[in-house]
Amino acid sequence: MQIRRENRLFILLVVCFFLLNIYAFSTDSSRWELRIAVEKANILLEPDIESAIVTTMPKGSILQSYEKAGEWFRIIIGPDEEGFVVIGYIHSSAVEIISEKIEEGLDYWKEEPGFFQGIGLSVKLTGGLNYFSGGDIDEGTRGLYDLAADYISSIGYTIERRTKPFHNGYGIMGDIIFNFSPKIGIGIGLGYIFACEQSFLTFSKKNIGPEGYLFSSPRISVVPIRLGLFFILPLHRLFNVSFNGGTALYLTEYSYGMQYKIDDMETIYHKANAKALGFHGGIGFEIILSPRAVFFIEGQGRYAKITNFKGTTILRKDTYLMGSVIIETIVSKKEGMLYYLEGNKYPSLAILEGEPSEYKTVRKAAFDFSGFTFQAGLRIKF
């Protein structure tokens, strides 16, 4: 992708302006008050004994200087009655220093003395996008959907399928950090992460038009309660790199619904809960907005496999006659453990009271929350 010439020029000007401001704020400010100590002192055009004489000053005259080059003071005299200003140099041997004031400029590569520390407590608020592997939850719900879709196709319907992978979610997080020092702290946090992907298909027979639909919707909500260590590495008075890592308890709720509009198919609804420990770690880039507030962007990685889901499944089967008039409804409800099952072709999920034996692969379903998060937020100091 090409960048227009005007945009390149604008970016260059912004960078130059930023660098010039850093340089300007990094210079020292000095002032000397001088008294002429010889009978007649020469003011020279350049800081060189061979330079031309601009003017002379009598003994006892008071001068101000704001710049020094080696043994030479740069001075400004005037303006006089006619408005003329004399700028030149006088050698240090011709004057005595009455007062000297040197103010060190802001050093952007060193923390300012007396920088705000507060009571050592920070609140970190973040929000962003989550990616997770999914594991059995992803494969099992996709298998249920594919089984239903292939059944509809096998009885003579033409289907239009729209599926989405179940790997992405959104989340918010808050941490309270207790700082042992300006760079190291320990924190406890609480968050909420939600993911839902909807797969949808419509089906019809030739020359009849649309007749029905199949709707599949797996949902995961996770409440992480985490404990972590936080470390800040200053790069600049305006920028930091931050690191964090620790463990977390993931409280997880899984639900799944598959609805249809066709005879002889079951509507499925699952709801189950589980919890498990995991690990997390991340690195961030911070921009210091003020002594109390920091904006950051951050990448987080985590490892967490959540199993032992317990919950309820509801199966509903409706038989239709003459359009939408229901003449029979069969509902079954079971409680138990969430299992991942593999038969001849399709993986699936089921909540059962006991472990079944008629499948090739049977195990307790696991939600693999391992993945990464890209987020941004604020860190506020108190």
Residue pairs with C-beta under 8 A, 6 or more apart in sequence:
3 11
22 108
25 105
25 106
25 108
26 105
26 106
26 107
26 108
27 105
28 102
28 103
28 104
28 105
29 102
29 103
29 105
30 66
30 67
30 68
30 100
30 101
30 102
30 103
31 64
31 65
31 66
31 100
31 101
31 102
32 64
32 65
32 66
32 68
32 73
32 97
32 99
32 100
32 101
33 62
33 63
33 64
33 97
33 98
33 99
33 100
34 62
34 63
34 64
34 65
34 73
34 75
34 90
34 95
34 96
34 97
34 98
35 60
35 61
35 62
35 63
35 95
35 96
35 98
36 57
36 58
36 59
36 60
36 61
36 63
36 94
36 95
37 59
37 94
37 95
37 96
38 59
38 94
39 58
39 59
40 56
40 57
40 58
40 59
41 56
41 57
41 58
41 59
41 61
41 90
41 94
41 95
42 53
42 56
42 90
42 94
43 53
43 54
43 55
43 56
43 57
43 75
43 77
43 86
43 88
43 89
43 90
44 51
44 52
44 53
44 54
44 88
44 89
44 90
45 51
45 52
45 53
45 54
45 88
45 89
46 52
46 89
47 69
47 70
47 72
47 74
47 89
49 91
51 89
54 86
54 87
54 88
55 77
55 86
55 88
57 63
57 77
57 90
62 98
63 73
63 75
63 77
63 90
63 95
64 75
64 76
65 73
65 74
65 75
66 74
67 73
67 74
68 74
69 89
71 91
71 92
71 93
72 89
72 90
72 91
72 92
73 89
73 90
73 91
73 92
73 95
74 87
74 88
74 89
75 87
75 88
75 89
75 90
76 85
76 86
76 87
77 85
77 86
77 87
77 88
78 84
78 85
78 86
79 85
106 112
106 237
107 237
108 236
108 237
108 238
109 236
109 237
110 237
111 182
111 234
111 237
112 237
115 182
115 291
116 291
116 292
116 381
117 182
117 381
118 292
118 381
118 382
119 382
120 178
120 179
120 180
120 185
121 176
121 177
121 178
121 179
121 381
121 382
122 176
122 177
122 179
122 185
122 187
122 379
122 380
122 381
122 382
123 174
123 175
123 176
123 177
123 379
123 380
123 382
124 173
124 174
124 175
124 176
124 177
124 187
124 189
124 377
124 378
124 379
124 380
125 172
125 173
125 174
125 377
125 378
125 379
125 380
126 172
126 173
126 174
126 175
126 298
126 375
126 376
126 377
127 170
127 171
127 172
127 173
127 375
127 376
127 377
128 170
128 171
128 298
128 373
128 374
128 375
128 376
128 377
129 168
129 169
129 170
129 373
129 374
129 375
130 168
130 169
130 170
130 171
130 193
130 195
130 371
130 372
130 373
131 167
131 168
131 371
131 372
131 373
132 167
132 168
132 169
132 195
132 368
132 369
132 370
132 371
133 167
133 368
133 369
133 370
133 371
134 165
134 166
134 167
134 367
134 368
135 305
135 366
135 367
135 368
136 340
136 347
136 349
136 363
136 365
136 366
136 367
136 368
137 166
137 218
137 220
137 254
137 349
137 365
137 366
137 367
137 368
138 165
138 166
138 167
138 218
139 340
139 347
140 340
140 341
140 347
140 348
140 349
140 365
141 166
141 216
141 218
141 256
141 349
142 163
142 166
142 199
142 347
143 346
143 347
143 348
143 349
144 216
144 256
144 258
144 268
144 346
144 348
144 349
145 163
145 199
145 214
145 216
145 258
146 346
147 345
147 346
147 348
148 214
148 216
148 258
148 260
148 265
149 159
149 161
149 201
149 214
151 265
152 159
152 201
152 203
152 212
152 214
152 262
152 265
153 159
153 203
156 205
157 203
157 204
157 205
157 211
157 212
158 203
158 204
158 205
158 206
159 201
159 202
159 203
160 201
160 202
160 203
161 199
161 201
162 199
162 200
162 201
163 199
164 197
164 198
164 199
165 197
166 195
166 197
166 218
166 220
167 371
168 195
168 197
169 193
169 194
169 195
169 196
169 220
169 222
170 193
170 194
170 195
171 191
171 192
171 193
171 194
171 222
171 373
171 375
172 191
172 192
173 189
173 190
173 191
173 224
173 375
173 377
174 189
174 190
174 191
175 187
175 188
175 189
175 226
175 228
175 230
176 187
176 188
176 189
177 185
177 186
177 187
177 230
177 379
178 185
178 186
178 187
179 185
180 186
182 232
183 231
183 232
183 233
183 234
184 229
184 230
184 231
184 232
185 229
185 230
186 227
186 228
186 229
186 230
187 227
187 228
187 229
187 230
187 244
188 225
188 226
188 227
188 228
189 224
189 225
189 226
189 227
189 228
190 223
190 224
190 225
190 226
191 223
191 224
191 226
192 221
192 222
192 223
193 220
193 221
193 222
193 223
193 224
194 219
194 220
194 221
194 222
195 219
195 220
195 221
196 217
196 218
196 219
196 220
197 217
197 218
198 215
198 216
198 217
199 215
199 216
199 217
200 213
200 214
200 215
200 216
201 213
201 214
202 210
202 212
202 213
203 210
203 211
203 212
203 213
203 214
203 262
204 210
204 211
204 212
205 211
211 261
211 262
212 260
212 261
212 262
213 260
213 261
214 258
214 259
214 260
214 261
214 262
215 257
215 258
215 259
215 260
216 256
216 257
216 258
217 256
217 257
217 258
218 254
218 255
218 256
219 254
219 255
219 256
220 252
220 253
220 254
220 367
221 252
221 253
222 250
222 251
222 252
222 253
222 369
223 250
223 251
223 252
224 248
224 249
224 250
224 251
225 248
225 249
225 251
226 246
226 247
226 248
226 249
226 280
227 246
227 247
227 248
228 244
228 245
228 246
228 247
228 280
229 244
229 245
229 246
230 242
230 243
230 244
231 242
231 243
231 244
232 240
232 241
232 242
232 243
232 286
233 240
233 241
233 242
233 243
234 240
235 241
237 288
238 287
238 288
239 285
239 286
239 287
239 288
240 285
240 286
240 288
240 294
241 283
241 284
241 285
241 286
242 283
242 284
242 285
242 286
242 296
242 298
243 281
243 282
243 283
243 284
244 280
244 281
244 282
244 284
245 279
245 280
245 281
245 282
246 279
246 280
246 281
247 277
247 278
247 279
247 280
248 277
248 278
248 279
248 280
248 302
248 304
249 275
249 276
249 277
250 275
250 276
250 277
250 278
250 304
250 306
250 369
251 273
251 275
252 273
252 274
252 275
252 276
252 306
252 309
252 367
252 369
253 271
253 272
253 273
254 270
254 271
254 272
254 273
254 274
254 309
254 311
254 338
254 367
255 269
255 270
255 271
255 272
256 268
256 269
256 270
256 349
257 267
257 268
257 269
257 270
258 267
258 268
258 269
259 267
260 267
263 319
263 320
264 317
264 319
265 317
266 315
266 316
266 317
267 315
267 316
267 317
267 318
268 313
268 314
268 315
269 313
269 314
269 315
269 316
270 311
270 312
270 313
270 338
270 349
270 351
271 311
271 312
271 313
272 309
272 310
272 311
272 312
272 338
272 351
273 309
273 310
273 311
274 306
274 307
274 308
274 309
274 310
274 338
274 367
275 306
276 304
276 305
276 306
276 307
276 308
277 304
278 302
278 303
278 304
278 305
278 306
278 369
278 370
279 302
279 303
279 304
280 300
280 301
280 302
280 303
281 300
281 301
281 302
282 298
282 299
282 300
282 301
282 373
283 298
283 299
284 296
284 297
284 298
284 299
285 296
285 297
285 298
286 294
286 295
286 296
286 379
287 294
287 295
287 296
288 294
289 295
291 381
292 380
292 381
292 382
293 378
293 379
293 380
293 381
294 378
294 379
294 380
294 381
295 376
295 377
295 378
296 376
296 377
296 378
296 379
297 374
297 375
297 376
298 373
298 374
298 375
298 376
298 377
299 372
299 373
299 374
300 372
300 373
300 374
300 375
301 371
301 372
301 373
302 369
302 370
302 371
302 372
302 373
303 370
304 368
304 369
304 370
305 366
305 367
305 368
305 369
305 370
306 366
306 367
306 368
306 369
307 364
307 365
307 366
307 367
308 337
308 364
309 337
309 338
309 364
309 365
309 367
310 335
310 336
310 337
310 338
311 335
311 338
311 351
312 333
312 334
312 335
312 351
313 333
313 334
313 335
313 336
313 350
313 351
314 331
314 332
314 333
315 331
315 332
315 333
316 329
316 330
316 331
317 329
317 330
317 331
318 326
318 328
318 329
318 330
319 326
319 327
319 328
319 329
320 326
320 327
321 327
334 351
334 352
334 353
335 351
335 353
336 351
336 352
336 353
336 354
337 351
337 352
337 353
337 355
337 364
338 349
338 350
338 351
338 364
338 365
339 349
339 350
339 351
339 352
339 355
339 356
339 362
339 363
339 364
339 365
340 347
340 348
340 349
340 361
340 362
340 363
340 364
340 365
340 366
341 347
341 348
341 349
341 350
341 356
341 359
341 361
341 362
342 348
342 359
342 360
342 361
342 362
343 359
343 360
344 360
347 361
349 365
350 356
355 362
356 362
